[in-house]
């Protein structure tokens, strides 16, 4: 299957006044297939957010190439169709709100596409239903919780009918309830609507939902694989200064004490089942 996003030997440097450029990515190559859910993890400065912005054409590579649906981000004529195909959600939902009423905020993107009013109305209603926020259509965004605001931001992207959603640490500013709301929405969109998801996150429990986990360090991809394959390597992950899901760490500690549980346990249910069998 042809990748929907492809990075080929990508380097990126941040320019600095009167100083040498600051390297952020060093020879990154990655292919994301249509409908895939990819989680990207790594500590601060590893390059994961830079890579996300390259996928949307917000940044252009210093070297190498980035293509979205076969369109090179370096070609100015491709930027508008690329950003229609790949919507982006950032950390702070307040920075993404542009209207005083929820449904007007969600309508902002489709209006800028020049769609007919009837079609905009249909898309707004469908997008709000998709994120479970239809009952808040007439609410003021500033009265919503952090998780609800982020779901509205996602609805604004959905209303533009992208094939890809790129999420740059969208739950970093949320409490556990808000994080759960957003992740439930993202997983639903991926599983039920087939939207390709690239999710940049610090939370390992969120990465568990992905089809593939990409681990970054020093501007390079150093590991990638299915969540269970990655997180069972507890010692190596911790050497990188990262955590593993709580149940994976518990299984690691239990095995050190002689309790026979699988080393790829990632959920509470799996842990309960493993302990009942041991």
C-alpha positions as CSV (number, residue, x, y, z in Angstrom):
1,X,0.0,0.0,0.0
2,X,1.3,3.4,-1.0
3,X,2.2,5.6,2.1
4,X,-0.1,8.5,2.8
5,X,2.8,10.3,4.5
6,X,6.5,9.7,3.6
7,X,9.6,11.3,5.0
8,X,12.8,10.4,3.2
9,X,16.2,11.2,4.9
10,X,14.9,14.4,6.4
11,X,17.1,16.8,8.2
12,X,15.8,20.0,9.9
13,X,17.7,22.8,11.5
14,X,16.3,25.8,13.5
15,X,18.1,29.0,12.5
16,X,19.6,31.1,15.3
17,X,20.9,34.6,15.2
18,X,24.7,34.8,15.3
19,X,24.9,31.1,16.2
20,X,25.1,27.9,14.2
21,X,21.7,26.4,13.3
22,X,20.3,24.0,15.9
23,X,19.8,20.5,14.5
24,X,16.3,19.0,15.3
25,X,16.1,16.1,12.9
26,X,18.9,14.0,11.6
27,X,18.2,11.8,8.6
28,X,14.6,10.7,9.6
29,X,12.8,8.3,7.2
30,X,9.3,7.2,8.0
31,X,6.3,5.9,6.0
32,X,2.7,6.1,7.3
33,X,0.1,4.0,5.6
34,X,-3.6,5.1,5.1
35,X,-5.7,4.3,8.1
36,X,-2.8,3.7,10.4
37,X,-2.5,5.0,13.9
38,X,1.1,6.0,14.7
39,X,2.1,7.2,18.1
40,X,5.4,9.1,18.4
41,X,7.2,9.3,21.7
42,X,10.4,10.8,23.0
43,X,11.5,13.2,25.7
44,X,11.6,17.0,25.1
45,X,14.0,17.9,22.3
46,X,13.9,14.5,20.6
47,X,12.4,16.0,17.4
48,X,8.9,14.6,17.6
49,X,7.0,17.9,17.4
50,X,9.3,19.1,14.7
51,X,8.5,16.0,12.7
52,X,4.8,16.6,13.2
53,X,5.0,20.2,11.8
54,X,7.0,18.9,8.8
55,X,4.1,16.5,8.0
56,X,1.7,19.4,7.7
57,X,4.0,21.7,5.7
58,X,4.3,24.1,8.6
59,X,8.1,23.5,8.4
60,X,10.0,22.6,5.3
61,X,13.0,20.2,5.5
62,X,16.5,21.5,5.4
63,X,17.4,18.4,3.5
64,X,15.4,15.4,2.3
65,X,11.8,15.3,1.3
66,X,8.3,15.1,2.9
67,X,5.3,14.0,0.9
68,X,1.6,13.9,1.8
69,X,-0.6,11.9,-0.5
70,X,2.3,12.0,-3.0
71,X,2.5,15.9,-2.8
72,X,5.9,17.4,-1.9
73,X,5.6,19.9,0.9
74,X,8.4,21.9,-0.6
75,X,6.2,22.9,-3.6
76,X,4.2,26.0,-2.6
77,X,1.3,25.0,-4.9
78,X,0.8,21.8,-2.8
79,X,0.6,23.5,0.7
80,X,-3.2,24.3,0.5
81,X,-4.3,20.8,-0.6
82,X,-1.8,19.2,1.9
83,X,-3.3,21.2,4.8
84,X,-6.8,20.2,3.6
85,X,-5.7,16.5,3.7
86,X,-3.7,16.7,6.9
87,X,-5.4,18.6,9.8
88,X,-3.4,19.5,12.9
89,X,-4.3,19.8,16.5
90,X,-2.0,21.5,19.0
91,X,-1.4,21.4,22.7
92,X,-3.4,24.4,23.9
93,X,-7.1,24.3,22.7
94,X,-7.6,27.9,23.7
95,X,-5.2,28.9,20.9
96,X,-7.4,27.2,18.4
97,X,-10.7,28.8,19.3
98,X,-11.7,31.6,16.8
99,X,-15.4,32.1,17.6
100,X,-17.6,32.7,20.6
101,X,-20.1,29.9,19.9
102,X,-19.0,26.3,19.5
103,X,-20.8,25.6,16.2
104,X,-19.4,28.8,14.7
105,X,-15.9,27.7,15.7
106,X,-16.4,24.3,14.0
107,X,-17.8,26.1,10.9
108,X,-14.7,28.3,10.5
109,X,-12.7,25.7,8.4
110,X,-15.5,24.7,6.0
111,X,-16.4,28.4,5.5
112,X,-12.8,29.1,4.4
113,X,-13.1,26.2,1.9
114,X,-15.9,28.2,0.3
115,X,-18.5,25.5,0.9
116,X,-22.3,26.2,0.5
117,X,-24.1,27.1,3.8
118,X,-26.2,23.9,3.7
119,X,-23.1,21.7,3.3
120,X,-21.4,23.6,6.1
121,X,-24.4,23.1,8.4
122,X,-24.3,19.3,7.6
123,X,-20.5,19.0,8.2
124,X,-20.7,21.0,11.5
125,X,-23.5,18.7,12.8
126,X,-21.7,15.6,11.7
127,X,-18.4,16.7,13.2
128,X,-19.9,17.6,16.6
129,X,-21.7,14.2,16.7
130,X,-18.5,12.4,15.9
131,X,-16.7,13.9,18.9
132,X,-19.7,13.6,21.2
133,X,-20.3,17.3,21.6
134,X,-23.5,17.9,19.7
135,X,-25.3,19.1,22.8
136,X,-22.7,21.9,23.2
137,X,-23.3,23.4,19.8
138,X,-24.7,26.6,21.2
139,X,-22.3,26.9,24.1
140,X,-19.5,29.4,24.6
141,X,-16.1,27.6,24.2
142,X,-14.6,29.4,27.2
143,X,-17.2,27.8,29.4
144,X,-16.1,24.2,28.5
145,X,-13.6,22.0,30.2
146,X,-10.1,21.5,28.7
147,X,-11.1,18.1,27.3
148,X,-14.2,19.4,25.8
149,X,-12.3,22.3,24.2
150,X,-9.9,19.9,22.6
151,X,-12.7,17.8,21.3
152,X,-14.2,20.9,19.7
153,X,-10.8,21.7,18.1
154,X,-10.8,18.1,16.7
155,X,-14.4,18.7,15.4
156,X,-13.1,21.8,13.6
157,X,-10.6,19.6,11.8
158,X,-13.1,16.8,11.1
159,X,-15.5,19.3,9.5
160,X,-12.9,19.9,6.8
161,X,-12.9,16.2,6.0
162,X,-9.2,15.5,6.3
163,X,-7.8,12.0,5.6
164,X,-5.1,12.6,8.3
165,X,-5.1,14.1,11.7
166,X,-1.8,15.1,13.3
167,X,-2.0,15.6,17.0
168,X,0.9,17.4,18.6
169,X,0.7,16.6,22.3
170,X,-3.1,17.5,22.4
171,X,-3.5,16.2,26.0
172,X,-0.4,17.7,27.6
173,X,-2.5,20.5,29.3
174,X,-5.4,18.3,30.3
175,X,-6.3,16.4,33.5
176,X,-6.8,12.6,33.4
177,X,-10.5,12.9,32.6
178,X,-9.9,15.3,29.7
179,X,-7.1,13.1,28.4
180,X,-9.5,10.1,28.4
181,X,-12.2,12.1,26.5
182,X,-9.8,13.2,23.8
183,X,-8.2,9.7,23.4
184,X,-11.6,8.0,23.2
185,X,-12.5,10.5,20.4
186,X,-9.2,9.9,18.5
187,X,-9.4,6.1,18.7
188,X,-13.1,6.2,17.5
189,X,-12.2,8.4,14.5
190,X,-9.4,6.1,13.5
191,X,-11.3,2.8,14.0
192,X,-14.7,3.8,12.7
193,X,-13.9,6.4,10.1
194,X,-10.5,5.1,9.0
195,X,-8.8,8.5,9.5
196,X,-5.0,8.2,9.6
197,X,-3.7,9.4,13.0
198,X,-0.2,10.6,13.9
199,X,-0.2,11.2,17.6
200,X,2.7,12.9,19.4
201,X,2.5,12.2,23.1
202,X,4.4,12.0,26.4
203,X,1.7,9.6,27.9
204,X,2.5,5.9,27.3
205,X,-1.0,4.8,28.1
206,X,-2.1,6.8,25.0
207,X,0.6,5.2,22.8
208,X,-0.9,1.8,23.7
209,X,-3.9,2.5,21.4
210,X,-1.7,2.9,18.3
211,X,-0.9,0.4,15.6
212,X,2.7,1.4,15.7
213,X,4.9,3.3,18.2
214,X,7.9,5.3,16.9
215,X,10.5,6.2,19.5
216,X,12.7,9.3,18.9
217,X,16.0,10.4,20.5
218,X,18.4,13.1,19.4
219,X,16.5,13.9,16.2
220,X,16.5,10.3,15.0
221,X,14.1,7.4,15.0
222,X,15.8,4.7,17.2
223,X,12.9,2.2,17.7
224,X,9.6,1.4,16.1
225,X,7.1,-1.4,16.3
226,X,3.8,-2.5,17.7
227,X,3.2,-1.1,21.2
228,X,3.7,-4.5,22.9
229,X,7.0,-5.0,21.1
230,X,8.3,-1.6,22.1
231,X,7.1,-1.5,25.7
232,X,8.2,-5.0,26.7
233,X,11.8,-3.6,26.3
234,X,11.4,-1.9,29.7
235,X,15.1,-1.5,30.5
236,X,15.9,0.1,27.2
237,X,12.9,2.5,27.3
238,X,13.9,3.6,30.8
239,X,17.5,4.2,29.6
240,X,16.0,6.7,27.2
241,X,14.4,8.5,30.1
242,X,10.9,7.4,29.1
243,X,8.2,5.5,31.0
244,X,6.3,2.4,30.0
245,X,2.5,1.8,30.7
246,X,1.9,1.2,34.3
247,X,0.8,-2.4,33.8
248,X,3.9,-3.1,31.7
249,X,6.1,-1.8,34.5
250,X,4.1,-3.8,37.1
251,X,4.6,-7.0,35.1
252,X,8.3,-6.2,34.8
253,X,8.6,-5.8,38.6
254,X,6.6,-8.9,39.3
255,X,8.7,-11.0,37.0
256,X,11.8,-9.8,38.8
257,X,10.2,-11.3,41.9
258,X,9.5,-14.6,40.2
259,X,5.8,-14.1,39.4
260,X,5.0,-15.5,36.0
261,X,3.2,-12.8,34.0
262,X,3.6,-12.0,30.3
263,X,6.2,-9.3,29.6
264,X,3.9,-7.6,27.1
265,X,1.0,-6.8,29.5
266,X,-0.4,-3.3,28.8
267,X,-3.9,-3.1,30.4
268,X,-5.4,-3.7,33.8
269,X,-7.6,-6.4,32.4
270,X,-4.6,-8.3,31.0
271,X,-2.9,-8.0,34.3
272,X,-5.9,-9.3,36.3
273,X,-6.2,-12.3,33.9
274,X,-2.4,-13.0,34.1
275,X,-2.4,-13.0,37.9
276,X,-5.5,-15.2,38.1
277,X,-3.6,-17.8,35.9
278,X,-0.3,-17.6,37.8
